[in-house]
Amino acid sequence: MKLTLFDLDHTLLPIDSDYAWGVFTTTIGWTDPIDFSRRNDEFFAHYKAGTLDIHDYVRFATAAVRREGAQAARAAHERFMQTVVQPVITAQALALVRGHQAAGDAVLIVTATNDFVTRPIAQAFGVADLIAVELERDDSGWLTGEIRGVPSAREGKVTRVEQWLGQRQLAWADVESTFYTDSINDLSLMEKVTHPVATNPDPALRAIAQARGWRILELF
């Protein structure tokens, strides 16, 4: 099997969808603009530094959605897709994904952003298989603010991909794998795959890619 994995934010998208969703909830009046922006920026800085407590972040990031309820949240996300996400999906990114699909690869998006935010984005790219941070749901089917299972962040991405493979009675040795990402946070998965591709890489990942002779792709 040929397996192609894509990170999402700053890899296929030129934005961070999690951060952008937070900004969007402020623009529609769901959060206090000053307090939310300050905390959102703090969490984003921790993410870039590799020090993010993802459980704390998910509680913060889903607070407004949980408060507003399922119907309002889904309607807001549709507006978010139309006004924020769709305009920045580039022809180059779509062509990259579709090229791998046309070649018969199994294509997955593997992201540290939660599934509420990213499921519709994966669908917009035509990717059915999404590994994202899975949000826990209560008996009514709505979000609790907690994470279910292993979060797909940093080393957790390796674990989640291995779980995906295991569900299909496969291991790394059974697949020829490619992974596209921009972030040093994904180094552990880059080191696991057959073909690592540093895509729009941050400075730390670019330095490692250059030192190890990995392919560097400037998609944007």
C-alpha beads as a LAMMPS data file, in Angstrom:
LAMMPS data file: protein, C-alpha beads

220 atoms
219 bonds

1 atom types
1 bond types

-500.0 500.0 xlo xhi
-500.0 500.0 ylo yhi
-500.0 500.0 zlo zhi

Masses

1 110.0

Atoms # bond

1 1 1 0.000 0.000 0.000
2 1 1 1.082 3.546 -0.721
3 1 1 0.032 5.771 2.167
4 1 1 0.129 9.566 1.907
5 1 1 -0.320 11.673 5.034
6 1 1 -0.929 15.419 5.076
7 1 1 -0.724 17.804 7.972
8 1 1 -3.374 20.497 7.536
9 1 1 -2.549 23.914 8.998
10 1 1 0.218 25.780 7.131
11 1 1 0.715 22.640 5.035
12 1 1 -2.410 22.253 2.902
13 1 1 -3.885 25.490 4.221
14 1 1 -1.910 28.748 4.420
15 1 1 -3.650 29.467 7.740
16 1 1 -4.017 27.760 11.112
17 1 1 -7.647 26.628 11.049
18 1 1 -7.853 26.251 14.835
19 1 1 -6.558 29.774 15.441
20 1 1 -8.699 31.182 12.629
21 1 1 -11.824 29.527 14.066
22 1 1 -11.109 31.207 17.397
23 1 1 -10.799 34.586 15.698
24 1 1 -14.025 33.907 13.802
25 1 1 -15.959 33.196 17.014
26 1 1 -14.846 36.597 18.260
27 1 1 -16.020 38.348 15.090
28 1 1 -19.511 36.865 15.498
29 1 1 -19.673 37.969 19.126
30 1 1 -19.247 34.644 20.900
31 1 1 -16.137 35.641 22.851
32 1 1 -14.665 38.764 24.393
33 1 1 -12.273 40.126 21.758
34 1 1 -9.545 41.304 24.124
35 1 1 -9.453 38.403 26.568
36 1 1 -9.929 35.712 23.936
37 1 1 -7.310 37.172 21.619
38 1 1 -4.766 37.353 24.430
39 1 1 -5.292 33.746 25.494
40 1 1 -5.510 32.473 21.909
41 1 1 -2.188 34.142 21.109
42 1 1 -0.611 32.604 24.216
43 1 1 -1.735 29.108 23.267
44 1 1 -0.553 29.619 19.675
45 1 1 2.883 30.701 20.895
46 1 1 3.079 27.550 23.030
47 1 1 2.110 25.447 20.002
48 1 1 4.875 26.954 17.870
49 1 1 7.348 26.417 20.721
50 1 1 6.266 22.800 21.184
51 1 1 5.070 23.400 24.760
52 1 1 1.295 23.380 24.280
53 1 1 -0.882 21.597 26.851
54 1 1 -3.423 20.359 24.349
55 1 1 -6.012 19.396 26.976
56 1 1 -6.060 22.940 28.387
57 1 1 -6.185 24.351 24.907
58 1 1 -9.125 22.194 23.804
59 1 1 -11.140 23.205 26.873
60 1 1 -10.467 26.841 26.008
61 1 1 -11.028 26.461 22.265
62 1 1 -14.355 24.637 22.585
63 1 1 -15.851 26.747 25.387
64 1 1 -17.860 29.033 23.099
65 1 1 -19.069 26.164 20.904
66 1 1 -20.200 24.173 23.938
67 1 1 -22.023 27.179 25.345
68 1 1 -23.800 28.103 22.094
69 1 1 -24.978 24.559 21.345
70 1 1 -24.894 22.203 18.396
71 1 1 -27.277 23.940 16.002
72 1 1 -25.706 27.378 16.326
73 1 1 -22.183 25.928 16.219
74 1 1 -22.778 24.016 13.003
75 1 1 -24.369 27.037 11.342
76 1 1 -21.424 29.181 12.410
77 1 1 -18.983 26.640 11.035
78 1 1 -20.715 26.714 7.665
79 1 1 -20.148 30.485 7.588
80 1 1 -16.546 29.929 8.671
81 1 1 -16.006 27.538 5.770
82 1 1 -17.560 29.946 3.269
83 1 1 -15.828 33.127 4.421
84 1 1 -12.491 31.983 5.872
85 1 1 -11.478 28.514 4.687
86 1 1 -12.758 28.108 1.125
87 1 1 -11.134 31.357 -0.090
88 1 1 -7.670 30.153 0.987
89 1 1 -7.813 26.606 -0.412
90 1 1 -5.396 26.882 -3.313
91 1 1 -5.407 25.085 -6.630
92 1 1 -1.867 23.855 -5.878
93 1 1 -2.927 22.205 -2.621
94 1 1 -5.959 20.576 -4.205
95 1 1 -3.850 19.311 -7.088
96 1 1 -1.293 17.794 -4.711
97 1 1 -3.977 15.856 -2.833
98 1 1 -5.798 14.762 -5.946
99 1 1 -2.569 13.688 -7.612
100 1 1 -1.896 11.210 -4.825
101 1 1 -5.493 10.014 -4.905
102 1 1 -5.331 9.532 -8.680
103 1 1 -2.174 7.455 -8.216
104 1 1 -4.144 5.109 -5.976
105 1 1 -2.613 6.164 -2.663
106 1 1 -4.518 5.910 0.587
107 1 1 -4.692 9.587 1.587
108 1 1 -5.160 10.820 5.158
109 1 1 -5.135 14.229 6.797
110 1 1 -3.403 14.009 10.175
111 1 1 -3.868 17.149 12.254
112 1 1 -3.555 18.378 15.820
113 1 1 -6.681 20.490 15.336
114 1 1 -9.943 19.029 16.623
115 1 1 -12.423 17.104 14.515
116 1 1 -15.238 19.662 14.889
117 1 1 -13.135 22.285 13.118
118 1 1 -11.392 20.031 10.606
119 1 1 -13.912 17.431 9.412
120 1 1 -15.588 19.845 6.960
121 1 1 -12.161 21.057 5.803
122 1 1 -11.043 17.504 5.040
123 1 1 -14.276 17.026 3.100
124 1 1 -13.523 20.196 1.117
125 1 1 -10.237 18.585 0.056
126 1 1 -12.066 15.393 -0.861
127 1 1 -10.321 13.402 1.884
128 1 1 -12.533 10.936 3.741
129 1 1 -9.926 9.659 6.207
130 1 1 -9.192 12.217 8.915
131 1 1 -7.044 11.735 11.984
132 1 1 -7.723 14.711 14.235
133 1 1 -8.038 15.421 17.936
134 1 1 -11.271 13.602 18.744
135 1 1 -13.569 15.548 21.030
136 1 1 -15.403 13.653 23.741
137 1 1 -19.183 13.827 23.593
138 1 1 -21.745 13.435 26.369
139 1 1 -24.895 11.297 26.371
140 1 1 -26.700 13.932 24.320
141 1 1 -23.990 13.787 21.664
142 1 1 -22.547 17.230 22.368
143 1 1 -19.030 18.257 23.339
144 1 1 -17.718 18.017 26.899
145 1 1 -14.490 19.967 26.385
146 1 1 -12.338 16.889 26.890
147 1 1 -10.359 14.772 24.419
148 1 1 -11.266 11.189 23.579
149 1 1 -8.338 8.820 23.189
150 1 1 -4.823 9.821 22.182
151 1 1 -4.592 13.393 20.862
152 1 1 -3.062 13.532 17.393
153 1 1 -0.347 16.000 18.350
154 1 1 3.434 15.570 18.259
155 1 1 4.263 11.906 19.057
156 1 1 0.517 11.253 19.277
157 1 1 0.344 11.499 15.487
158 1 1 2.575 8.434 15.231
159 1 1 0.368 6.549 17.693
160 1 1 -2.830 7.451 15.878
161 1 1 -1.458 6.493 12.446
162 1 1 -0.258 3.189 13.907
163 1 1 -3.759 2.618 15.279
164 1 1 -5.193 3.337 11.810
165 1 1 -2.778 0.849 10.280
166 1 1 -3.487 -1.746 12.964
167 1 1 -7.206 -1.566 12.291
168 1 1 -6.339 -2.724 8.764
169 1 1 -3.921 -5.429 9.927
170 1 1 -0.997 -3.368 8.634
171 1 1 2.279 -2.084 10.063
172 1 1 4.801 0.504 8.859
173 1 1 6.736 -2.224 7.046
174 1 1 3.649 -2.996 4.940
175 1 1 3.299 0.497 3.464
176 1 1 5.334 2.970 1.450
177 1 1 4.511 6.151 3.291
178 1 1 4.823 9.864 2.538
179 1 1 4.163 12.695 4.978
180 1 1 3.835 16.385 4.167
181 1 1 4.134 18.865 7.049
182 1 1 5.376 22.352 7.836
183 1 1 6.066 21.883 11.529
184 1 1 8.927 20.766 13.749
185 1 1 6.173 19.478 16.053
186 1 1 5.712 16.632 13.556
187 1 1 9.337 15.506 13.543
188 1 1 8.565 12.120 15.113
189 1 1 6.161 11.229 12.286
190 1 1 8.550 12.613 9.663
191 1 1 11.206 10.242 10.989
192 1 1 8.807 7.292 10.748
193 1 1 7.697 7.539 7.117
194 1 1 9.457 6.400 3.965
195 1 1 9.332 9.805 2.271
196 1 1 9.265 12.888 4.536
197 1 1 8.422 16.128 2.715
198 1 1 9.011 19.398 4.553
199 1 1 6.217 21.553 3.160
200 1 1 6.347 25.332 3.650
201 1 1 8.615 24.380 6.583
202 1 1 9.177 26.440 9.700
203 1 1 12.833 27.391 10.295
204 1 1 13.554 24.475 12.638
205 1 1 12.103 21.862 10.279
206 1 1 13.785 23.473 7.273
207 1 1 17.187 23.193 8.955
208 1 1 16.648 19.507 9.716
209 1 1 15.336 18.788 6.219
210 1 1 18.362 20.447 4.656
211 1 1 20.756 18.553 6.943
212 1 1 19.126 15.185 6.219
213 1 1 18.481 15.700 2.523
214 1 1 14.710 15.566 2.838
215 1 1 12.603 17.006 0.056
216 1 1 11.435 20.583 0.672
217 1 1 8.220 21.708 -1.018
218 1 1 7.126 25.344 -1.185
219 1 1 3.435 24.858 -1.833
220 1 1 2.452 28.478 -1.210

Bonds

1 1 1 2
2 1 2 3
3 1 3 4
4 1 4 5
5 1 5 6
6 1 6 7
7 1 7 8
8 1 8 9
9 1 9 10
10 1 10 11
11 1 11 12
12 1 12 13
13 1 13 14
14 1 14 15
15 1 15 16
16 1 16 17
17 1 17 18
18 1 18 19
19 1 19 20
20 1 20 21
21 1 21 22
22 1 22 23
23 1 23 24
24 1 24 25
25 1 25 26
26 1 26 27
27 1 27 28
28 1 28 29
29 1 29 30
30 1 30 31
31 1 31 32
32 1 32 33
33 1 33 34
34 1 34 35
35 1 35 36
36 1 36 37
37 1 37 38
38 1 38 39
39 1 39 40
40 1 40 41
41 1 41 42
42 1 42 43
43 1 43 44
44 1 44 45
45 1 45 46
46 1 46 47
47 1 47 48
48 1 48 49
49 1 49 50
50 1 50 51
51 1 51 52
52 1 52 53
53 1 53 54
54 1 54 55
55 1 55 56
56 1 56 57
57 1 57 58
58 1 58 59
59 1 59 60
60 1 60 61
61 1 61 62
62 1 62 63
63 1 63 64
64 1 64 65
65 1 65 66
66 1 66 67
67 1 67 68
68 1 68 69
69 1 69 70
70 1 70 71
71 1 71 72
72 1 72 73
73 1 73 74
74 1 74 75
75 1 75 76
76 1 76 77
77 1 77 78
78 1 78 79
79 1 79 80
80 1 80 81
81 1 81 82
82 1 82 83
83 1 83 84
84 1 84 85
85 1 85 86
86 1 86 87
87 1 87 88
88 1 88 89
89 1 89 90
90 1 90 91
91 1 91 92
92 1 92 93
93 1 93 94
94 1 94 95
95 1 95 96
96 1 96 97
97 1 97 98
98 1 98 99
99 1 99 100
100 1 100 101
101 1 101 102
102 1 102 103
103 1 103 104
104 1 104 105
105 1 105 106
106 1 106 107
107 1 107 108
108 1 108 109
109 1 109 110
110 1 110 111
111 1 111 112
112 1 112 113
113 1 113 114
114 1 114 115
115 1 115 116
116 1 116 117
117 1 117 118
118 1 118 119
119 1 119 120
120 1 120 121
121 1 121 122
122 1 122 123
123 1 123 124
124 1 124 125
125 1 125 126
126 1 126 127
127 1 127 128
128 1 128 129
129 1 129 130
130 1 130 131
131 1 131 132
132 1 132 133
133 1 133 134
134 1 134 135
135 1 135 136
136 1 136 137
137 1 137 138
138 1 138 139
139 1 139 140
140 1 140 141
141 1 141 142
142 1 142 143
143 1 143 144
144 1 144 145
145 1 145 146
146 1 146 147
147 1 147 148
148 1 148 149
149 1 149 150
150 1 150 151
151 1 151 152
152 1 152 153
153 1 153 154
154 1 154 155
155 1 155 156
156 1 156 157
157 1 157 158
158 1 158 159
159 1 159 160
160 1 160 161
161 1 161 162
162 1 162 163
163 1 163 164
164 1 164 165
165 1 165 166
166 1 166 167
167 1 167 168
168 1 168 169
169 1 169 170
170 1 170 171
171 1 171 172
172 1 172 173
173 1 173 174
174 1 174 175
175 1 175 176
176 1 176 177
177 1 177 178
178 1 178 179
179 1 179 180
180 1 180 181
181 1 181 182
182 1 182 183
183 1 183 184
184 1 184 185
185 1 185 186
186 1 186 187
187 1 187 188
188 1 188 189
189 1 189 190
190 1 190 191
191 1 191 192
192 1 192 193
193 1 193 194
194 1 194 195
195 1 195 196
196 1 196 197
197 1 197 198
198 1 198 199
199 1 199 200
200 1 200 201
201 1 201 202
202 1 202 203
203 1 203 204
204 1 204 205
205 1 205 206
206 1 206 207
207 1 207 208
208 1 208 209
209 1 209 210
210 1 210 211
211 1 211 212
212 1 212 213
213 1 213 214
214 1 214 215
215 1 215 216
216 1 216 217
217 1 217 218
218 1 218 219
219 1 219 220
